[in-house]
Amino acid sequence: MNITAQALTQELQARLNPEFVEVLDESAAHAGHAGANGTGLGTHFRVRIQSAVFTGKSRVARHRLVYDALQEYIDQGLHALAIEVIEHT
């Protein structure tokens, strides 16, 4: 498993064409937590994203778009994903 903030950022850019995206690896703060892989990397991330594709969609639909874009990584062991959608202006 090699899940990185950079890989997640690239996937989100390719799939959701965001005006802004920031992915933070918060895995080290969750060491010892269920789902942590023992390396302190690649299991817990925070995504801050702004994209026109979210316009008119509910919070649940917006989050579903992010989860769908990152499903490959979830299947590889991404355990937790905090999503902050920034309103499109």
C-alpha positions as CSV (number, residue, x, y, z in Angstrom):
1,M,0.0,0.0,0.0
2,N,1.4,3.4,-1.0
3,I,-1.3,5.9,-0.5
4,T,0.0,9.4,-0.4
5,A,-1.5,12.9,-0.3
6,Q,0.0,13.5,-3.7
7,A,-1.6,10.5,-5.3
8,L,-5.0,11.4,-3.8
9,T,-4.6,15.0,-5.1
10,Q,-3.8,13.8,-8.6
11,E,-6.8,11.6,-8.7
12,L,-9.1,14.3,-7.4
13,Q,-7.7,16.7,-10.0
14,A,-8.2,14.2,-12.8
15,R,-11.8,13.3,-11.8
16,L,-13.3,16.4,-10.3
17,N,-11.4,19.2,-12.0
18,P,-11.3,21.3,-8.9
19,E,-10.4,25.0,-8.7
20,F,-8.8,24.2,-5.4
21,V,-7.8,21.0,-3.7
22,E,-5.7,20.3,-0.7
23,V,-5.0,16.8,0.8
24,L,-3.5,16.5,4.2
25,D,-2.1,13.2,5.5
26,E,-3.2,13.0,9.2
27,S,-2.3,9.4,9.6
28,A,0.5,9.9,12.1
29,A,-2.0,11.5,14.5
30,H,-4.0,8.2,14.5
31,A,-1.2,5.8,15.3
32,G,-2.6,2.9,17.4
33,H,-6.2,3.7,16.2
34,A,-8.2,1.0,14.5
35,G,-7.4,1.2,10.8
36,A,-3.9,2.5,11.3
37,N,-1.3,0.5,9.4
38,G,1.5,0.8,11.9
39,T,3.6,3.0,9.6
40,G,1.9,6.3,10.5
41,L,1.2,6.9,6.8
42,G,-1.5,6.4,4.2
43,T,-4.6,5.7,6.3
44,H,-6.2,8.9,7.4
45,F,-6.6,12.0,5.2
46,R,-8.3,15.3,5.1
47,V,-9.5,16.7,1.7
48,R,-10.4,20.4,1.2
49,I,-11.8,20.9,-2.2
50,Q,-13.7,23.3,-4.4
51,S,-15.2,22.4,-7.7
52,A,-18.0,23.4,-10.0
53,V,-19.1,19.7,-10.1
54,F,-20.5,20.2,-6.6
55,T,-22.8,23.1,-7.6
56,G,-26.5,22.3,-6.7
57,K,-25.6,19.0,-5.1
58,S,-26.4,18.1,-1.5
59,R,-23.6,17.5,1.1
60,V,-24.1,13.8,0.8
61,A,-23.9,13.9,-3.0
62,R,-20.7,16.0,-2.8
63,H,-19.1,13.6,-0.5
64,R,-20.2,10.6,-2.6
65,L,-18.4,12.2,-5.6
66,V,-15.2,12.4,-3.6
67,Y,-15.5,8.9,-2.2
68,D,-16.2,7.6,-5.7
69,A,-13.1,9.4,-7.1
70,L,-11.0,7.8,-4.4
71,Q,-12.5,4.3,-4.3
72,E,-9.3,2.7,-5.6
73,Y,-7.5,4.0,-2.6
74,I,-10.2,3.0,-0.2
75,D,-10.0,-0.5,-1.5
76,Q,-6.2,-0.3,-0.8
77,G,-6.6,0.6,2.8
78,L,-7.5,4.3,3.1
79,H,-9.3,4.0,6.4
80,A,-10.6,7.5,7.1
81,L,-11.4,10.5,5.0
82,A,-12.5,13.9,6.3
83,I,-14.0,16.0,3.5
84,E,-14.4,19.8,3.5
85,V,-16.2,21.1,0.4
86,I,-15.6,24.8,-0.2
87,E,-18.6,26.5,-1.7
88,H,-18.1,27.4,-5.4
89,T,-18.2,31.2,-6.0
